[in-house]
Amino acid sequence: MIVKLLRWILGWTDFEIIDKYPERFLNIAVRSGINIWNLKKENDIFCASAKNSDMKYILQTADKTMCDIHISKTHGLIYILKKYRHRCGLLIGLILWGLVIQYFTGFVWNIKMELPPLINEYEIRQEFREHGFFEGARLGSFDPEIVEADVSLKDSRISWITINIIGTDAEVKISPNLALGLENKQKITASNIISGADGTITRMEVKKGYSSVKVGEGIHKGQLLVSGIKEYTDGSSKFFDSEAKIYAETLRTVTLTIPKTYQILQPQDQCINKLDINIMGMTLPLTLNGNPDGDYIKFSQKQQLDIISNAVPIYFLSEKWQKYTKMPVHLNDKQAEQLLENKLKFYEIFMLYSADSASILNKKCTLSQDKNNYILTAEYTLEENIAQKSIIQIKDTSNSGT
């Protein structure tokens, strides 16, 4: 990027080497340290490009090798200024544009945040704004280290903050206060294990607590499976935080439907393109096309202007409105069955994911239909862990009166 910018400012020249043996000229030029690029052969004539400052040495080398150099085109800022030297307004506008760009690159225009899940981005941005750090703030009007320290001390949820300023962009990373999360966790002193569904127990893995059921026994949802209380003959009791996995055979039924006739959108060749420019919050249209009526779907894209790797508050907003036609689709029995089976596979994935250590023992599917829909009913027999922890509330009666 820097090389191209300098080359554009200083200018360069395209030229042709007209000689029967141009290799002599090229060998001498390379040995002399002349930088030549874009070397190619067109219609038995070698073409190349070189800096304006090297053209004097190129012409001298051409005289030595008895070949002709024909300048085909010149490029760069110096030639643009020379071409428009009598148009002072254009030069003044170019200078003003450069000053405006230089001014805009002295602000922070984008703040990208990497936050932990429990911290709200809006709240953090408000805290940053109180310290002068926000999108549109001038660089130098705030000290990132002071913002990091003050916000970290003010917000107990935050362990540390890093703010990196890169051009007109700012990258913020926030680490949560893990110690605070540990302090807020509820300490469980006693719990029971109850059933989360109806079923028949197939196997048990009791690590802590006392079992109230046995393998082969039918149970209902909410029934006590493992007790966290041990009572002794003298009337005293001991409490446990029960731990167990109780597997049971359970039943689930799911019903899926799909309409016999539905519509799909078929894309057409017709589309409408719009382009707007947004300058510091003000949007100006660059095309005269309005929003179309009818069956169109809009695809939009936003691109920020970058000048020498610095983002400025200028955005190009492009919209493509694609024309679609609604096409009716009529399903037959085979197609409907295939679609419903595919939907059922997705249901099984989520069902097994949501259930604890579940597996399908048996499945029975029935396909039926009414006037408007195909209906698939699936009956499942599962083996899953139905154990759910239920905390035992212990009242402190040590200071109660008699």
HELIX and SHEET records of a PDB file:
HELIX    1   1 ILE A    2  LEU A   10  1                                   9    
HELIX    2   2 PRO A   22  ARG A   31  1                                  10    
HELIX    3   3 ASN A   52  ASP A   54  5                                   3    
HELIX    4   4 MET A   55  LYS A   64  1                                  10    
HELIX    5   5 LEU A   77  LYS A   83  1                                   7    
HELIX    6   6 CYS A   88  PHE A  104  1                                  17    
HELIX    7   7 GLU A  121  GLU A  130  1                                  10    
HELIX    8   8 PRO A  144  LYS A  154  1                                  11    
HELIX    9   9 LEU A  178  GLU A  183  1                                   6    
HELIX   10  10 ASP A  333  SER A  354  1                                  22    
SHEET    1   A 4 ILE A  36  GLU A  42  0                                        
SHEET    2   A 4 ILE A  45  LYS A  51 -1                                        
SHEET    3   A 4 TRP A  12  ILE A  18 -1                                        
SHEET    4   A 4 ASP A  68  HIS A  75 -1                                        
SHEET    1   B 3 ASN A 110  GLU A 114  0                                        
SHEET    2   B 3 ASP A 169  PRO A 176  1                                        
SHEET    3   B 3 ILE A 158  ILE A 166 -1                                        
SHEET    1   C 4 TYR A 210  SER A 211  0                                        
SHEET    2   C 4 LEU A 224  SER A 227 -1                                        
SHEET    3   C 4 SER A 191  SER A 195 -1                                        
SHEET    4   C 4 ALA A 387  ILE A 391 -1                                        
SHEET    1   D 5 GLY A 218  ILE A 219  0                                        
SHEET    2   D 5 GLY A 199  LYS A 208 -1                                        
SHEET    3   D 5 GLU A 243  PRO A 259 -1                                        
SHEET    4   D 5 ASN A 373  ASN A 385 -1                                        
SHEET    5   D 5 SER A 359  GLN A 369 -1                                        
SHEET    1   E 2 ILE A 229  GLU A 231  0                                        
SHEET    2   E 2 SER A 237  PHE A 239 -1                                        
SHEET    1   F 4 MET A 282  PRO A 285  0                                        
SHEET    2   F 4 THR A 261  ILE A 279 -1                                        
SHEET    3   F 4 ASN A 310  HIS A 330 -1                                        
SHEET    4   F 4 TYR A 296  ILE A 307 -1                                        
END                                                                             
